[in-house]
Amino acid sequence: MREQNEKIVNLINDLNKVSQEFLDKSDAYVQDVLEYYGLIHRFLNMKENKDREKEDNTMRRRVSVEYFF
């Protein structure tokens, strides 16, 4: 009976170790995904700002030309 209890305790300990390893890896994965999402979001904002600058510059040129004539 004692041997069975020890086996059960060892199995539970092994399960806890595996569970903790899984949680650590899944946390790391989630962090990677969040970091990747942040990079994509930053890139899209930079692109949007660049497009907005181009549009602003185009509008300024049009206004300047229209004002000149």
PDB file of N, CA, C, O and CB in Angstrom:
ATOM      1  N   MET A   1       0.825  -1.192   0.000  1.00  0.00           N
ATOM      2  CA  MET A   1       0.000   0.000   0.000  1.00  0.00           C
ATOM      3  C   MET A   1       0.867   1.252   0.000  1.00  0.00           C
ATOM      4  O   MET A   1       0.571   2.231  -0.684  1.00  0.00           O
ATOM      5  CB  MET A   1      -0.938   0.000   1.204  1.00  0.00           C
ATOM      6  N   ARG A   2       1.931   1.202   0.772  1.00  0.00           N
ATOM      7  CA  ARG A   2       2.824   2.354   0.860  1.00  0.00           C
ATOM      8  C   ARG A   2       3.477   2.654  -0.489  1.00  0.00           C
ATOM      9  O   ARG A   2       3.634   3.813  -0.873  1.00  0.00           O
ATOM     10  CB  ARG A   2       3.900   2.110   1.921  1.00  0.00           C
ATOM     11  N   GLU A   3       3.853   1.590  -1.199  1.00  0.00           N
ATOM     12  CA  GLU A   3       4.463   1.762  -2.524  1.00  0.00           C
ATOM     13  C   GLU A   3       3.492   2.431  -3.491  1.00  0.00           C
ATOM     14  O   GLU A   3       3.879   3.302  -4.271  1.00  0.00           O
ATOM     15  CB  GLU A   3       4.916   0.403  -3.088  1.00  0.00           C
ATOM     16  N   GLN A   4       2.254   2.027  -3.434  1.00  0.00           N
ATOM     17  CA  GLN A   4       1.249   2.630  -4.307  1.00  0.00           C
ATOM     18  C   GLN A   4       1.078   4.117  -3.984  1.00  0.00           C
ATOM     19  O   GLN A   4       0.964   4.942  -4.890  1.00  0.00           O
ATOM     20  CB  GLN A   4      -0.100   1.893  -4.166  1.00  0.00           C
ATOM     21  N   ASN A   5       1.062   4.451  -2.714  1.00  0.00           N
ATOM     22  CA  ASN A   5       0.937   5.855  -2.309  1.00  0.00           C
ATOM     23  C   ASN A   5       2.133   6.664  -2.805  1.00  0.00           C
ATOM     24  O   ASN A   5       1.977   7.790  -3.279  1.00  0.00           O
ATOM     25  CB  ASN A   5       0.817   5.968  -0.773  1.00  0.00           C
ATOM     26  N   GLU A   6       3.323   6.084  -2.693  1.00  0.00           N
ATOM     27  CA  GLU A   6       4.523   6.776  -3.176  1.00  0.00           C
ATOM     28  C   GLU A   6       4.467   6.980  -4.687  1.00  0.00           C
ATOM     29  O   GLU A   6       4.842   8.037  -5.194  1.00  0.00           O
ATOM     30  CB  GLU A   6       5.786   5.986  -2.799  1.00  0.00           C
ATOM     31  N   LYS A   7       3.989   5.946  -5.407  1.00  0.00           N
ATOM     32  CA  LYS A   7       3.855   6.065  -6.863  1.00  0.00           C
ATOM     33  C   LYS A   7       2.863   7.171  -7.220  1.00  0.00           C
ATOM     34  O   LYS A   7       3.091   7.964  -8.134  1.00  0.00           O
ATOM     35  CB  LYS A   7       3.402   4.721  -7.478  1.00  0.00           C
ATOM     36  N   ILE A   8       1.761   7.203  -6.479  1.00  0.00           N
ATOM     37  CA  ILE A   8       0.749   8.231  -6.732  1.00  0.00           C
ATOM     38  C   ILE A   8       1.332   9.618  -6.462  1.00  0.00           C
ATOM     39  O   ILE A   8       1.128  10.545  -7.246  1.00  0.00           O
ATOM     40  CB  ILE A   8      -0.507   7.992  -5.854  1.00  0.00           C
ATOM     41  N   VAL A   9       2.044   9.755  -5.370  1.00  0.00           N
ATOM     42  CA  VAL A   9       2.667  11.041  -5.034  1.00  0.00           C
ATOM     43  C   VAL A   9       3.677  11.428  -6.113  1.00  0.00           C
ATOM     44  O   VAL A   9       3.720  12.583  -6.535  1.00  0.00           O
ATOM     45  CB  VAL A   9       3.360  10.972  -3.644  1.00  0.00           C
ATOM     46  N   ASN A  10       4.481  10.476  -6.557  1.00  0.00           N
ATOM     47  CA  ASN A  10       5.454  10.755  -7.615  1.00  0.00           C
ATOM     48  C   ASN A  10       4.767  11.152  -8.919  1.00  0.00           C
ATOM     49  O   ASN A  10       5.225  12.065  -9.607  1.00  0.00           O
ATOM     50  CB  ASN A  10       6.346   9.534  -7.848  1.00  0.00           C
ATOM     51  N   LEU A  11       3.683  10.481  -9.262  1.00  0.00           N
ATOM     52  CA  LEU A  11       2.934  10.832 -10.468  1.00  0.00           C
ATOM     53  C   LEU A  11       2.350  12.248 -10.355  1.00  0.00           C
ATOM     54  O   LEU A  11       2.382  13.024 -11.310  1.00  0.00           O
ATOM     55  CB  LEU A  11       1.806   9.807 -10.715  1.00  0.00           C
ATOM     56  N   ILE A  12       1.827  12.561  -9.188  1.00  0.00           N
ATOM     57  CA  ILE A  12       1.275  13.904  -8.976  1.00  0.00           C
ATOM     58  C   ILE A  12       2.384  14.950  -9.087  1.00  0.00           C
ATOM     59  O   ILE A  12       2.185  16.001  -9.696  1.00  0.00           O
ATOM     60  CB  ILE A  12       0.578  13.999  -7.592  1.00  0.00           C
ATOM     61  N   ASN A  13       3.530  14.673  -8.511  1.00  0.00           N
ATOM     62  CA  ASN A  13       4.660  15.609  -8.607  1.00  0.00           C
ATOM     63  C   ASN A  13       5.114  15.785 -10.055  1.00  0.00           C
ATOM     64  O   ASN A  13       5.389  16.899 -10.501  1.00  0.00           O
ATOM     65  CB  ASN A  13       5.835  15.116  -7.748  1.00  0.00           C
ATOM     66  N   ASP A  14       5.189  14.661 -10.783  1.00  0.00           N
ATOM     67  CA  ASP A  14       5.563  14.744 -12.202  1.00  0.00           C
ATOM     68  C   ASP A  14       4.538  15.551 -12.984  1.00  0.00           C
ATOM     69  O   ASP A  14       4.897  16.363 -13.837  1.00  0.00           O
ATOM     70  CB  ASP A  14       5.700  13.338 -12.811  1.00  0.00           C
ATOM     71  N   LEU A  15       3.267  15.326 -12.692  1.00  0.00           N
ATOM     72  CA  LEU A  15       2.203  16.069 -13.363  1.00  0.00           C
ATOM     73  C   LEU A  15       2.323  17.568 -13.056  1.00  0.00           C
ATOM     74  O   LEU A  15       2.147  18.404 -13.942  1.00  0.00           O
ATOM     75  CB  LEU A  15       0.815  15.538 -12.929  1.00  0.00           C
ATOM     76  N   ASN A  16       2.616  17.889 -11.822  1.00  0.00           N
ATOM     77  CA  ASN A  16       2.794  19.297 -11.453  1.00  0.00           C
ATOM     78  C   ASN A  16       3.965  19.926 -12.199  1.00  0.00           C
ATOM     79  O   ASN A  16       3.879  21.069 -12.647  1.00  0.00           O
ATOM     80  CB  ASN A  16       3.010  19.427  -9.944  1.00  0.00           C
ATOM     81  N   LYS A  17       5.057  19.180 -12.332  1.00  0.00           N
ATOM     82  CA  LYS A  17       6.223  19.699 -13.064  1.00  0.00           C
ATOM     83  C   LYS A  17       5.878  19.947 -14.528  1.00  0.00           C
ATOM     84  O   LYS A  17       6.197  20.996 -15.088  1.00  0.00           O
ATOM     85  CB  LYS A  17       7.409  18.717 -12.961  1.00  0.00           C
ATOM     86  N   VAL A  18       5.218  18.962 -15.137  1.00  0.00           N
ATOM     87  CA  VAL A  18       4.840  19.097 -16.542  1.00  0.00           C
ATOM     88  C   VAL A  18       3.859  20.252 -16.719  1.00  0.00           C
ATOM     89  O   VAL A  18       3.965  21.026 -17.671  1.00  0.00           O
ATOM     90  CB  VAL A  18       4.223  17.786 -17.068  1.00  0.00           C
ATOM     91  N   SER A  19       2.914  20.361 -15.808  1.00  0.00           N
ATOM     92  CA  SER A  19       1.945  21.464 -15.880  1.00  0.00           C
ATOM     93  C   SER A  19       2.650  22.813 -15.774  1.00  0.00           C
ATOM     94  O   SER A  19       2.333  23.748 -16.510  1.00  0.00           O
ATOM     95  CB  SER A  19       0.888  21.330 -14.763  1.00  0.00           C
ATOM     96  N   GLN A  20       3.606  22.908 -14.856  1.00  0.00           N
ATOM     97  CA  GLN A  20       4.332  24.171 -14.692  1.00  0.00           C
ATOM     98  C   GLN A  20       5.162  24.494 -15.933  1.00  0.00           C
ATOM     99  O   GLN A  20       5.221  25.649 -16.355  1.00  0.00           O
ATOM    100  CB  GLN A  20       5.241  24.109 -13.453  1.00  0.00           C
ATOM    101  N   GLU A  21       5.795  23.494 -16.514  1.00  0.00           N
ATOM    102  CA  GLU A  21       6.553  23.702 -17.754  1.00  0.00           C
ATOM    103  C   GLU A  21       5.629  24.185 -18.870  1.00  0.00           C
ATOM    104  O   GLU A  21       5.970  25.092 -19.629  1.00  0.00           O
ATOM    105  CB  GLU A  21       7.269  22.400 -18.180  1.00  0.00           C
ATOM    106  N   PHE A  22       4.450  23.559 -18.953  1.00  0.00           N
ATOM    107  CA  PHE A  22       3.485  23.969 -19.967  1.00  0.00           C
ATOM    108  C   PHE A  22       3.054  25.416 -19.753  1.00  0.00           C
ATOM    109  O   PHE A  22       2.975  26.194 -20.703  1.00  0.00           O
ATOM    110  CB  PHE A  22       2.265  23.044 -19.949  1.00  0.00           C
ATOM    111  N   LEU A  23       2.776  25.771 -18.504  1.00  0.00           N
ATOM    112  CA  LEU A  23       2.366  27.150 -18.212  1.00  0.00           C
ATOM    113  C   LEU A  23       3.479  28.138 -18.545  1.00  0.00           C
ATOM    114  O   LEU A  23       3.217  29.210 -19.091  1.00  0.00           O
ATOM    115  CB  LEU A  23       1.966  27.289 -16.735  1.00  0.00           C
ATOM    116  N   ASP A  24       4.711  27.784 -18.220  1.00  0.00           N
ATOM    117  CA  ASP A  24       5.841  28.666 -18.535  1.00  0.00           C
ATOM    118  C   ASP A  24       5.967  28.865 -20.037  1.00  0.00           C
ATOM    119  O   ASP A  24       6.164  29.985 -20.509  1.00  0.00           O
ATOM    120  CB  ASP A  24       7.150  28.092 -17.967  1.00  0.00           C
ATOM    121  N   LYS A  25       5.853  27.768 -20.788  1.00  0.00           N
ATOM    122  CA  LYS A  25       5.972  27.868 -22.250  1.00  0.00           C
ATOM    123  C   LYS A  25       4.799  28.630 -22.846  1.00  0.00           C
ATOM    124  O   LYS A  25       4.976  29.419 -23.774  1.00  0.00           O
ATOM    125  CB  LYS A  25       6.061  26.474 -22.879  1.00  0.00           C
ATOM    126  N   SER A  26       3.600  28.396 -22.318  1.00  0.00           N
ATOM    127  CA  SER A  26       2.441  29.106 -22.864  1.00  0.00           C
ATOM    128  C   SER A  26       2.521  30.594 -22.524  1.00  0.00           C
ATOM    129  O   SER A  26       2.122  31.430 -23.335  1.00  0.00           O
ATOM    130  CB  SER A  26       1.126  28.500 -22.319  1.00  0.00           C
ATOM    131  N   ASP A  27       3.032  30.938 -21.334  1.00  0.00           N
ATOM    132  CA  ASP A  27       3.234  32.350 -20.994  1.00  0.00           C
ATOM    133  C   ASP A  27       4.225  32.994 -21.953  1.00  0.00           C
ATOM    134  O   ASP A  27       4.011  34.113 -22.420  1.00  0.00           O
ATOM    135  CB  ASP A  27       3.730  32.495 -19.545  1.00  0.00           C
ATOM    136  N   ALA A  28       5.301  32.289 -22.241  1.00  0.00           N
ATOM    137  CA  ALA A  28       6.305  32.815 -23.173  1.00  0.00           C
ATOM    138  C   ALA A  28       5.693  32.990 -24.557  1.00  0.00           C
ATOM    139  O   ALA A  28       5.958  33.980 -25.238  1.00  0.00           O
ATOM    140  CB  ALA A  28       7.536  31.878 -23.243  1.00  0.00           C
ATOM    141  N   TYR A  29       4.881  32.034 -24.967  1.00  0.00           N
ATOM    142  CA  TYR A  29       4.218  32.123 -26.278  1.00  0.00           C
ATOM    143  C   TYR A  29       3.292  33.337 -26.327  1.00  0.00           C
ATOM    144  O   TYR A  29       3.295  34.094 -27.297  1.00  0.00           O
ATOM    145  CB  TYR A  29       3.417  30.829 -26.575  1.00  0.00           C
ATOM    146  N   VAL A  30       2.508  33.509 -25.275  1.00  0.00           N
ATOM    147  CA  VAL A  30       1.589  34.653 -25.226  1.00  0.00           C
ATOM    148  C   VAL A  30       2.382  35.957 -25.271  1.00  0.00           C
ATOM    149  O   VAL A  30       1.982  36.896 -25.960  1.00  0.00           O
ATOM    150  CB  VAL A  30       0.707  34.599 -23.945  1.00  0.00           C
ATOM    151  N   GLN A  31       3.491  36.028 -24.554  1.00  0.00           N
ATOM    152  CA  GLN A  31       4.326  37.231 -24.580  1.00  0.00           C
ATOM    153  C   GLN A  31       4.847  37.494 -25.985  1.00  0.00           C
ATOM    154  O   GLN A  31       4.866  38.635 -26.445  1.00  0.00           O
ATOM    155  CB  GLN A  31       5.500  37.097 -23.598  1.00  0.00           C
ATOM    156  N   ASP A  32       5.270  36.432 -26.666  1.00  0.00           N
ATOM    157  CA  ASP A  32       5.755  36.580 -28.048  1.00  0.00           C
ATOM    158  C   ASP A  32       4.651  37.095 -28.967  1.00  0.00           C
ATOM    159  O   ASP A  32       4.880  37.971 -29.801  1.00  0.00           O
ATOM    160  CB  ASP A  32       6.292  35.236 -28.577  1.00  0.00           C
ATOM    161  N   VAL A  33       3.452  36.539 -28.802  1.00  0.00           N
ATOM    162  CA  VAL A  33       2.322  36.975 -29.638  1.00  0.00           C
ATOM    163  C   VAL A  33       2.004  38.444 -29.365  1.00  0.00           C
ATOM    164  O   VAL A  33       1.771  39.215 -30.296  1.00  0.00           O
ATOM    165  CB  VAL A  33       1.068  36.094 -29.375  1.00  0.00           C
ATOM    166  N   LEU A  34       1.993  38.826 -28.099  1.00  0.00           N
ATOM    167  CA  LEU A  34       1.698  40.218 -27.753  1.00  0.00           C
ATOM    168  C   LEU A  34       2.776  41.165 -28.297  1.00  0.00           C
ATOM    169  O   LEU A  34       2.473  42.258 -28.776  1.00  0.00           O
ATOM    170  CB  LEU A  34       1.578  40.372 -26.226  1.00  0.00           C
ATOM    171  N   GLU A  35       4.019  40.733 -28.214  1.00  0.00           N
ATOM    172  CA  GLU A  35       5.108  41.546 -28.752  1.00  0.00           C
ATOM    173  C   GLU A  35       4.967  41.684 -30.269  1.00  0.00           C
ATOM    174  O   GLU A  35       5.144  42.772 -30.816  1.00  0.00           O
ATOM    175  CB  GLU A  35       6.478  40.927 -28.392  1.00  0.00           C
ATOM    176  N   TYR A  36       4.654  40.593 -30.933  1.00  0.00           N
ATOM    177  CA  TYR A  36       4.464  40.607 -32.386  1.00  0.00           C
ATOM    178  C   TYR A  36       3.305  41.526 -32.754  1.00  0.00           C
ATOM    179  O   TYR A  36       3.408  42.321 -33.689  1.00  0.00           O
ATOM    180  CB  TYR A  36       4.208  39.177 -32.919  1.00  0.00           C
ATOM    181  N   TYR A  37       2.196  41.414 -32.013  1.00  0.00           N
ATOM    182  CA  TYR A  37       1.048  42.281 -32.256  1.00  0.00           C
ATOM    183  C   TYR A  37       1.442  43.751 -32.074  1.00  0.00           C
ATOM    184  O   TYR A  37       1.046  44.611 -32.861  1.00  0.00           O
ATOM    185  CB  TYR A  37      -0.117  41.913 -31.310  1.00  0.00           C
ATOM    186  N   GLY A  38       2.222  44.025 -31.031  1.00  0.00           N
ATOM    187  CA  GLY A  38       2.673  45.393 -30.789  1.00  0.00           C
ATOM    188  C   GLY A  38       3.519  45.918 -31.936  1.00  0.00           C
ATOM    189  O   GLY A  38       3.388  47.078 -32.326  1.00  0.00           O
ATOM    190  N   LEU A  39       4.387  45.072 -32.477  1.00  0.00           N
ATOM    191  CA  LEU A  39       5.219  45.484 -33.607  1.00  0.00           C
ATOM    192  C   LEU A  39       4.371  45.768 -34.834  1.00  0.00           C
ATOM    193  O   LEU A  39       4.603  46.751 -35.537  1.00  0.00           O
ATOM    194  CB  LEU A  39       6.257  44.411 -33.926  1.00  0.00           C
ATOM    195  N   ILE A  40       3.398  44.921 -35.094  1.00  0.00           N
ATOM    196  CA  ILE A  40       2.503  45.137 -36.243  1.00  0.00           C
ATOM    197  C   ILE A  40       1.726  46.440 -36.055  1.00  0.00           C
ATOM    198  O   ILE A  40       1.592  47.234 -36.986  1.00  0.00           O
ATOM    199  CB  ILE A  40       1.518  43.937 -36.417  1.00  0.00           C
ATOM    200  N   HIS A  41       1.220  46.645 -34.848  1.00  0.00           N
ATOM    201  CA  HIS A  41       0.456  47.853 -34.560  1.00  0.00           C
ATOM    202  C   HIS A  41       1.324  49.105 -34.761  1.00  0.00           C
ATOM    203  O   HIS A  41       0.877  50.090 -35.348  1.00  0.00           O
ATOM    204  CB  HIS A  41      -0.095  47.806 -33.119  1.00  0.00           C
ATOM    205  N   ARG A  42       2.551  49.053 -34.275  1.00  0.00           N
ATOM    206  CA  ARG A  42       3.470  50.180 -34.439  1.00  0.00           C
ATOM    207  C   ARG A  42       3.770  50.429 -35.918  1.00  0.00           C
ATOM    208  O   ARG A  42       3.799  51.576 -36.364  1.00  0.00           O
ATOM    209  CB  ARG A  42       4.777  49.921 -33.669  1.00  0.00           C
ATOM    210  N   PHE A  43       3.991  49.359 -36.668  1.00  0.00           N
ATOM    211  CA  PHE A  43       4.272  49.490 -38.097  1.00  0.00           C
ATOM    212  C   PHE A  43       3.091  50.134 -38.815  1.00  0.00           C
ATOM    213  O   PHE A  43       3.275  51.031 -39.638  1.00  0.00           O
ATOM    214  CB  PHE A  43       4.589  48.117 -38.716  1.00  0.00           C
ATOM    215  N   LEU A  44       1.878  49.676 -38.506  1.00  0.00           N
ATOM    216  CA  LEU A  44       0.693  50.235 -39.158  1.00  0.00           C
ATOM    217  C   LEU A  44       0.515  51.708 -38.806  1.00  0.00           C
ATOM    218  O   LEU A  44       0.119  52.508 -39.654  1.00  0.00           O
ATOM    219  CB  LEU A  44      -0.559  49.446 -38.758  1.00  0.00           C
ATOM    220  N   ASN A  45       0.806  52.066 -37.565  1.00  0.00           N
ATOM    221  CA  ASN A  45       0.720  53.479 -37.176  1.00  0.00           C
ATOM    222  C   ASN A  45       1.751  54.312 -37.920  1.00  0.00           C
ATOM    223  O   ASN A  45       1.454  55.421 -38.362  1.00  0.00           O
ATOM    224  CB  ASN A  45       0.915  53.634 -35.662  1.00  0.00           C
ATOM    225  N   MET A  46       2.962  53.784 -38.061  1.00  0.00           N
ATOM    226  CA  MET A  46       4.001  54.509 -38.795  1.00  0.00           C
ATOM    227  C   MET A  46       3.573  54.697 -40.240  1.00  0.00           C
ATOM    228  O   MET A  46       3.727  55.784 -40.799  1.00  0.00           O
ATOM    229  CB  MET A  46       5.353  53.760 -38.725  1.00  0.00           C
ATOM    230  N   LYS A  47       3.036  53.643 -40.851  1.00  0.00           N
ATOM    231  CA  LYS A  47       2.587  53.732 -42.242  1.00  0.00           C
ATOM    232  C   LYS A  47       1.451  54.743 -42.370  1.00  0.00           C
ATOM    233  O   LYS A  47       1.426  55.546 -43.303  1.00  0.00           O
ATOM    234  CB  LYS A  47       2.134  52.349 -42.757  1.00  0.00           C
ATOM    235  N   GLU A  48       0.526  54.698 -41.439  1.00  0.00           N
ATOM    236  CA  GLU A  48      -0.603  55.632 -41.462  1.00  0.00           C
ATOM    237  C   GLU A  48      -0.101  57.075 -41.320  1.00  0.00           C
ATOM    238  O   GLU A  48      -0.576  57.970 -42.020  1.00  0.00           O
ATOM    239  CB  GLU A  48      -1.612  55.296 -40.331  1.00  0.00           C
ATOM    240  N   ASN A  49       0.847  57.297 -40.424  1.00  0.00           N
ATOM    241  CA  ASN A  49       1.407  58.641 -40.243  1.00  0.00           C
ATOM    242  C   ASN A  49       2.126  59.115 -41.502  1.00  0.00           C
ATOM    243  O   ASN A  49       2.017  60.277 -41.890  1.00  0.00           O
ATOM    244  CB  ASN A  49       2.374  58.662 -39.050  1.00  0.00           C
ATOM    245  N   LYS A  50       2.862  58.202 -42.134  1.00  0.00           N
ATOM    246  CA  LYS A  50       3.568  58.545 -43.369  1.00  0.00           C
ATOM    247  C   LYS A  50       2.574  58.928 -44.466  1.00  0.00           C
ATOM    248  O   LYS A  50       2.761  59.919 -45.171  1.00  0.00           O
ATOM    249  CB  LYS A  50       4.450  57.365 -43.833  1.00  0.00           C
ATOM    250  N   ASP A  51       1.508  58.121 -44.598  1.00  0.00           N
ATOM    251  CA  ASP A  51       0.471  58.407 -45.598  1.00  0.00           C
ATOM    252  C   ASP A  51      -0.191  59.756 -45.310  1.00  0.00           C
ATOM    253  O   ASP A  51      -0.474  60.527 -46.227  1.00  0.00           O
ATOM    254  CB  ASP A  51      -0.593  57.281 -45.618  1.00  0.00           C
ATOM    255  N   ARG A  52      -0.435  60.029 -44.030  1.00  0.00           N
ATOM    256  CA  ARG A  52      -1.060  61.292 -43.649  1.00  0.00           C
ATOM    257  C   ARG A  52      -0.135  62.468 -43.974  1.00  0.00           C
ATOM    258  O   ARG A  52      -0.591  63.515 -44.433  1.00  0.00           O
ATOM    259  CB  ARG A  52      -1.416  61.286 -42.147  1.00  0.00           C
ATOM    260  N   GLU A  53       1.171  62.287 -43.732  1.00  0.00           N
ATOM    261  CA  GLU A  53       2.139  63.340 -44.065  1.00  0.00           C
ATOM    262  C   GLU A  53       2.147  63.612 -45.567  1.00  0.00           C
ATOM    263  O   GLU A  53       2.156  64.768 -45.990  1.00  0.00           O
ATOM    264  CB  GLU A  53       3.553  62.945 -43.591  1.00  0.00           C
ATOM    265  N   LYS A  54       2.142  62.554 -46.370  1.00  0.00           N
ATOM    266  CA  LYS A  54       2.117  62.720 -47.827  1.00  0.00           C
ATOM    267  C   LYS A  54       0.872  63.492 -48.247  1.00  0.00           C
ATOM    268  O   LYS A  54       0.934  64.404 -49.071  1.00  0.00           O
ATOM    269  CB  LYS A  54       2.161  61.347 -48.536  1.00  0.00           C
ATOM    270  N   GLU A  55      -0.260  63.106 -47.661  1.00  0.00           N
ATOM    271  CA  GLU A  55      -1.512  63.773 -48.005  1.00  0.00           C
ATOM    272  C   GLU A  55      -1.471  65.249 -47.576  1.00  0.00           C
ATOM    273  O   GLU A  55      -1.920  66.124 -48.317  1.00  0.00           O
ATOM    274  CB  GLU A  55      -2.708  63.049 -47.337  1.00  0.00           C
ATOM    275  N   ASP A  56      -0.937  65.517 -46.395  1.00  0.00           N
ATOM    276  CA  ASP A  56      -0.819  66.902 -45.917  1.00  0.00           C
ATOM    277  C   ASP A  56       0.077  67.715 -46.847  1.00  0.00           C
ATOM    278  O   ASP A  56      -0.246  68.850 -47.198  1.00  0.00           O
ATOM    279  CB  ASP A  56      -0.260  66.935 -44.477  1.00  0.00           C
ATOM    280  N   ASN A  57       1.200  67.128 -47.239  1.00  0.00           N
ATOM    281  CA  ASN A  57       2.127  67.829 -48.136  1.00  0.00           C
ATOM    282  C   ASN A  57       1.474  68.112 -49.483  1.00  0.00           C
ATOM    283  O   ASN A  57       1.658  69.186 -50.055  1.00  0.00           O
ATOM    284  CB  ASN A  57       3.409  67.006 -48.338  1.00  0.00           C
ATOM    285  N   THR A  58       0.712  67.147 -49.985  1.00  0.00           N
ATOM    286  CA  THR A  58       0.017  67.335 -51.260  1.00  0.00           C
ATOM    287  C   THR A  58      -0.995  68.471 -51.139  1.00  0.00           C
ATOM    288  O   THR A  58      -1.107  69.311 -52.033  1.00  0.00           O
ATOM    289  CB  THR A  58      -0.689  66.026 -51.700  1.00  0.00           C
ATOM    290  N   MET A  59      -1.727  68.491 -50.033  1.00  0.00           N
ATOM    291  CA  MET A  59      -2.724  69.542 -49.826  1.00  0.00           C
ATOM    292  C   MET A  59      -2.045  70.910 -49.707  1.00  0.00           C
ATOM    293  O   MET A  59      -2.557  71.898 -50.233  1.00  0.00           O
ATOM    294  CB  MET A  59      -3.566  69.248 -48.564  1.00  0.00           C
ATOM    295  N   ARG A  60      -0.909  70.976 -49.025  1.00  0.00           N
ATOM    296  CA  ARG A  60      -0.183  72.247 -48.896  1.00  0.00           C
ATOM    297  C   ARG A  60       0.261  72.761 -50.264  1.00  0.00           C
ATOM    298  O   ARG A  60       0.153  73.951 -50.558  1.00  0.00           O
ATOM    299  CB  ARG A  60       1.042  72.079 -47.971  1.00  0.00           C
ATOM    300  N   ARG A  61       0.762  71.846 -51.093  1.00  0.00           N
ATOM    301  CA  ARG A  61       1.189  72.249 -52.434  1.00  0.00           C
ATOM    302  C   ARG A  61       0.016  72.787 -53.240  1.00  0.00           C
ATOM    303  O   ARG A  61       0.133  73.797 -53.935  1.00  0.00           O
ATOM    304  CB  ARG A  61       1.835  71.070 -53.168  1.00  0.00           C
ATOM    305  N   ARG A  62      -1.117  72.097 -53.137  1.00  0.00           N
ATOM    306  CA  ARG A  62      -2.307  72.544 -53.881  1.00  0.00           C
ATOM    307  C   ARG A  62      -2.739  73.933 -53.420  1.00  0.00           C
ATOM    308  O   ARG A  62      -3.052  74.806 -54.230  1.00  0.00           O
ATOM    309  CB  ARG A  62      -3.471  71.539 -53.703  1.00  0.00           C
ATOM    310  N   VAL A  63      -2.749  74.118 -52.102  1.00  0.00           N
ATOM    311  CA  VAL A  63      -3.160  75.421 -51.567  1.00  0.00           C
ATOM    312  C   VAL A  63      -2.176  76.486 -52.013  1.00  0.00           C
ATOM    313  O   VAL A  63      -2.586  77.581 -52.397  1.00  0.00           O
ATOM    314  CB  VAL A  63      -3.254  75.386 -50.021  1.00  0.00           C
ATOM    315  N   SER A  64      -0.886  76.184 -51.969  1.00  0.00           N
ATOM    316  CA  SER A  64       0.133  77.153 -52.377  1.00  0.00           C
ATOM    317  C   SER A  64      -0.035  77.536 -53.842  1.00  0.00           C
ATOM    318  O   SER A  64       0.034  78.713 -54.197  1.00  0.00           O
ATOM    319  CB  SER A  64       1.538  76.586 -52.139  1.00  0.00           C
ATOM    320  N   VAL A  65      -0.255  76.538 -54.684  1.00  0.00           N
ATOM    321  CA  VAL A  65      -0.417  76.783 -56.112  1.00  0.00           C
ATOM    322  C   VAL A  65      -1.694  77.586 -56.361  1.00  0.00           C
ATOM    323  O   VAL A  65      -1.697  78.537 -57.143  1.00  0.00           O
ATOM    324  CB  VAL A  65      -0.451  75.449 -56.893  1.00  0.00           C
ATOM    325  N   GLU A  66      -2.776  77.193 -55.688  1.00  0.00           N
ATOM    326  CA  GLU A  66      -4.036  77.916 -55.874  1.00  0.00           C
ATOM    327  C   GLU A  66      -3.913  79.356 -55.383  1.00  0.00           C
ATOM    328  O   GLU A  66      -4.449  80.271 -56.008  1.00  0.00           O
ATOM    329  CB  GLU A  66      -5.181  77.203 -55.135  1.00  0.00           C
ATOM    330  N   TYR A  67      -3.222  79.560 -54.288  1.00  0.00           N
ATOM    331  CA  TYR A  67      -3.049  80.911 -53.742  1.00  0.00           C
ATOM    332  C   TYR A  67      -2.203  81.756 -54.680  1.00  0.00           C
ATOM    333  O   TYR A  67      -2.458  82.947 -54.861  1.00  0.00           O
ATOM    334  CB  TYR A  67      -2.402  80.858 -52.344  1.00  0.00           C
ATOM    335  N   PHE A  68      -1.208  81.140 -55.264  1.00  0.00           N
ATOM    336  CA  PHE A  68      -0.302  81.855 -56.164  1.00  0.00           C
ATOM    337  C   PHE A  68      -1.045  82.355 -57.401  1.00  0.00           C
ATOM    338  O   PHE A  68      -0.804  83.468 -57.868  1.00  0.00           O
ATOM    339  CB  PHE A  68       0.867  80.950 -56.580  1.00  0.00           C
ATOM    340  N   PHE A  69      -1.951  81.524 -57.930  1.00  0.00           N
ATOM    341  CA  PHE A  69      -2.675  81.906 -59.144  1.00  0.00           C
ATOM    342  C   PHE A  69      -3.935  82.592 -58.732  1.00  0.00           C
ATOM    343  O   PHE A  69      -4.718  83.009 -59.586  1.00  0.00           O
ATOM    344  CB  PHE A  69      -2.982  80.686 -60.047  1.00  0.00           C
TER     345      PHE A  69
END
